[in-house]
Amino acid sequence: KQNISAIAKFLNRHRSTILREIKRFKTIDEYSAYK
């Protein structure tokens, strides 16, 4: 998926925050849909 690169950049900026979100959302796909 092309969104992976964008997500990777976002992960680098807000890694700790993303970890919390990933715990909420079982999959990256759900997170992408949420975003």
Stockholm file with secondary structure:
# STOCKHOLM 1.0

chainA/1-35         KQNISAIAKFLNRHRSTILREIKRFKTIDEYSAYK
#=GR chainA/1-35 SS CTHHHHHHHHHHHSHHHHHHHHHHSSSHHHHHHHC
#=GC SS_cons        CTHHHHHHHHHHHSHHHHHHHHHHSSSHHHHHHHC
//
